[in-house]
Amino acid sequence: MRVFTDAALRDLSLSPRARLLRRLGARDGAGLRDELAALEREHRGQRERYLDWVTTILATAAERHGRAGLRLLTVRTLTFFAAYPGVEPVHDDLPAPMADEVAAAADRGDTEGALAVFDRREAEWRSVIDVLRDWLSALLSRVYAEWGPDELEAFHRRRGEDALRGLMADIDRSAGERLVNLVRLLQGHFTELVVSEDDEKFTIVQDPCGTCTRQVLDGRFAAGLGLAVVDDEHPVAWGGRPTTIYRTHVPIWHVEMARERLGAPWPVNLCPSGLDGGACTILLYKDPRDPSAAARVPSAPAEPA
């Protein structure tokens, strides 16, 4: 049974900037403020999740490999920031809230000024979030290079215990609420997407995906950062499918660990292979335990006959 009309799905698929333009055109000051505040909450949430992930990686290195393991990742941090392209000094300051400044420009009838503030703040947030994504990717690359795919899985499972706690809480919400929450989260890390629906699931096509694919398209694998691509015949790479190091959490969290909790992958992520910068699709089944989800999980390419 359908939950949303096609018009509602088109509306949900609008980018934050497109929604801002609509608010500006309608002179909807209150809606504009609410929209921007909600978007910045998602940005802050993504930043906090990444900070927690980096912290967990370092703590796991100390727990499993002692002082030597922590020192290894500390040195990797130094080399990462030395090589990182165009990184601003690391500090705790966040981009200034944008709602008041955008609304003030809108009240003056200055649509271009309002958009300029939005674009500037979004660029600042993107920088904050991307450096954390790339830092944790560099740390995981060192884990993989030093200790191999089994240990990489162990690190993912340690963080996955925390990450999946919130995801599993979402299971009790309605299918429509789960979709809206996921779309807002994805847009909080700069995904461009289109949502469609059939009787059994929602399909979210990200083009580009706001994390893994942007990391490839932005040249992070060609910037001297030493980020890994994993192709071992192992669950971290869907059994041997070339997988960027950041993306290796997906088959562990959303396939292996989800199966252990739900009996099915959740959600199904149809990620591009290797350094392919193409579209990424998420299948969000209305029944999280739908057994048909298992048949859609990516796998390693078959050996030629």
N, C-alpha and C positions, 0 to 999 in steps of 0.2 A: 504494500500500500504506500502511495506517495505521501510525503510529509509536507513538501513545499511545492508551490506553483513554479512554473518556469520563470515568471517575472521575479519571484522572491529569490530564486537562485541567482539570477542575473544581478540582482541588487546585492546579495551576499558576496558575489565575486568582484564587486567594484573595489579598486585599489583605495587605500586611504586618501590618496591625493584626489582621486575622482570623487570620493564622497565629500571631501572638503570643497571642491569646486561646486558641487551640487548645493551644499549649505550656503556658500557664498552667493550663488545665484538666487537662492530663495531668501536671502537675508535672514537666515535662521541662526541668530547669534547664540542662543542657548544650546541648540543642537550642535553647533560648531564646537563650542567649549566642551560639551560632553564627549563628542567624537574624538577630539584631540587628547583629552584627558585619558580616555580609554586606550588610545593607541600608545601613549607614553607609559601607561601601566604595563602594557605588553612588552615594550622595550626594556623597562626596568626589570620586569620578570625574567626576560631572556638574559640580561646582564647578570642577575643574581644566580640563575641556573648555571651559567658558564663559570662564574666565580666559584660556586660550590663544586662544580666538576673539576676545575683545576685543583682546588683544595683536596678533593677526594683522591685524585691521582697522586698527589704528593704524599698524602697520609697513607695510601695503600703501598706506595714504594717503601715508606719507612716500616710499615707493619710487616711486609713480606720479604724485604731485602735489607732492612736495617739502615744504619747510617750510610753505608756505601751506596745503597739504592737511592736514598734521598739526595746524596751528594751528586750522583749521576744526573738526576733530573734538575738539580740546581745549576749545574754546569750547562745543561741543555738549555735552560732558561736564559742564561747569559748569552750563549751563542745565538739563540733565537732573536733576542731583542737587538743584538748587534747587527744581524742581517735583515731585520724586518724593514720592508720598504716604506719610507715616509711616515713612520710611526711617531706620534706626538709623545711627549714625556708622559709616563704613566702616573696618574694621580687619581684621587677619589672624587674629584669634581664631576658632576654629571652635566649634560647639556641643560641650559636654562629651560624651564617650562615654557611651552610655546603658546598655550591657549590665550593668555591675556594679550600678548603682542599681536598674534594673528587677528584676534577679535577687534583690537583697537584699529588695525589697518582696515578691517572689513567695515567697521563703523564709519570710517572716513570715506568709504567707497573706493578704497585703494585695493582692488583685487590683486593686481600684480604685486604690490607690496606684501599682502597677506601670503601669497604663494611663495614669494622669495623667503620670507621668514620660515615657512614650513619646510621648504627645500633645504635651507641652511641647517635647521635643527635636525632634520632627517639624516643629512650627511654626517653631522656630528654623532648622532646615535649609531649610524652604520659603522663609523670608525671605532667607536667604543666596543661594539658587539663583535666586529670582525677580528680585532686584535685578540680578544679572548678566545674566539673560535680557533684562530690559527695557533695561538699559544698552546691550547690543550691538544691540538693536532700534532704539534712538534713534540710535546711530552709523550703522547701515545706512540708516535713514530719511534722515539728512543726506546720505549718499553718493548715494542715489537722487535726492533733491531737487536736489542741486548738479550731478551729473554724468550722471544718467539711467540707464535700465535696462541698457544695455550695460556700463557701469562697475560697476553693482551685480552683474552676472553675473561680471565679472572679480574682484571682491572675494570672491564666493562660491567661485569656482574656486580662488583662492589658499588659502583655508581648507580647501576640499574636498580638496586634495591631501593634507593631513595627516589629515583626518577619515576619508577613505576608505581610508587605509592599513590601519587596524585592521579596518574592515569587510571589506576584501578578504581579510585573513588569516582571517577567520571562514568564508570560503567553503570552506576545506579541512576544516572540521569536519562532523560528521554533521548531518543535518537536525534531529534532536532536540536536539542541543547548540546549534545556531544559534537554535532557538526559545527554549530556556531562557535563553540569554544575552540575547536581545532582550527577553524579558519582564522579567528582572531589571533591565535598563537602564531600561526604561520605568517600572517601579515606583520606581526610584531618583529619578525626577523627578515622582513623585506621580500617575501615571496609574492610573485605575480601569479594569480591563479584563476581558474574557471571551475565552477562546481556544476555537476549534473547529478541526476538521481534516477534510479530504477526501483523496482519493488524491493530488492534485497539490500541495496547499498547506495552510498553516495560515492561519486568519483571526483576526486580533486586533482586536476592537472596543473602542476606547478611549472611555469616556464618564464623565468628560471626558478628553481628551488632556491629559497633564500639563504641556505647554509651551504650544503655540499656543492651544488652546481655553481653558485656564485664564487665559491672558493676556487674552482677550476677556471671559470671565465675571467676572474680577476688576476689570474697569473700566479697564484700562490704556489703552484708546483714548479714554476720556472723562475722563482725569485731567490734561489739559493737557501731556502728554508729547510731543505732536507725532509720534506713531508713524504710519507711512504704511500705506495700503492701495494696492497696485499693481494696475493693470488694463490695462497696456500689452499690445499684441499682440506678445508677446515670451516667450521661454522661461522667464524668471523668474516669469511668471504663467500658466504652462501655455498660452501663446498668447493670453491676454486674459481669463482667469478671475480675478475679484477675489480678491486674495491678500494676507493680512497680511504685513508686512515680514519678520517672523521666518520665516514659512512659505516665503518665496521661495527659501530655500536648498534646499527639498525637490525642486522640479523640476530644479534644477541638479545637486545631488549625486546624487540617487537616480534621476533619469531621464537627463539628458544625460551626466553623467560616468560613471554606471554602464553606460549603453549603450556608451560608448567603451571600457570595460574588459571588459565581459561580453557585449555584444551584446543586452542586455535590461535593463529597469529593475530596480532592486534596492534594498530591497523596494518593492512598489507601495503608495504612500500615497494613500488616497482621502480627502483632507482636505475639510472643509467649505469653502464659498465665502465670501469676504469676512469679515464680522463675525458670521456664523452660528456660534452656540455649540454646535452639535449634535455628534453622535458622529463620531469619526474612525476609519477602518478601515485596517489594514495587511494586505496579502496577502503572506505570506512563502512563496514557492514553494520546494518541496523541491529542485528543480533550479534553481539560480540563473540558468541560461541558458535557461530555459523560454521559448520565443518567445510563448506565449500571454499572458505578463505584459504585453507591449506593448499589447495590446488593452484593458487595464483601466486605463490611465493616464488621469487626468482631463484634460479639455480645455476650451477656451472654449466657452460656449454658442453654438449655431448662431444666425445672424441670422434674424429672422422673415421669412417668405416675403412 
